[in-house]
Amino acid sequence: MAKEYVVIYDYNQKRSKLTSLIEWMERGDYFRFIRNAEKEMKGCVTEMKACFSEVRVINADVRASWYICTPLLDQDI
C-alpha cells in the first residue's frame, strides 16, 4: 500500500465528445464516477477498509485532472 500519496491522472468532466462516445459504448460506470470523482475515491473500500483520508482534484489540462489521494494509515482506521 502507498504510504504518502496515490496519484491518478484521468479525464475530468470536460472530456472530448469522442471520449464520451467511447465510454458510453463501453457501458461502464465512468459517467457516474467522474461526476463524483472526489467522493467516489474517498468512499473507496478495499479489504473492508476505507482507502483514502483526503482526495484533492487538480486540473492538469482542459480535459484531464490529477487526483491526489492520501491513503489512510493503519492508525487512522
C-alpha positions, 0 to 999 in steps of 0.5 A, a space after each residue: 500500500 502507498 504510504 504518502 500519496 496515490 496519484 491518478 491522472 484521468 479525464 475530468 468532466 470536460 472530456 472530448 465528445 469522442 471520449 464520451 462516445 467511447 465510454 458510453 459504448 463501453 457501458 461502464 460506470 465512468 459517467 457516474 464516477 467522474 461526476 463524483 470523482 472526489 467522493 467516489 475515491 474517498 468512499 473507496 473500500 478495499 479489504 473492508 477498509 476505507 482507502 483514502 483520508 483526503 482526495 484533492 482534484 487538480 486540473 492538469 489540462 482542459 480535459 484531464 485532472 490529477 487526483 491526489 489521494 492520501 491513503 489512510 494509515 493503519 492508525 487512522 482506521 
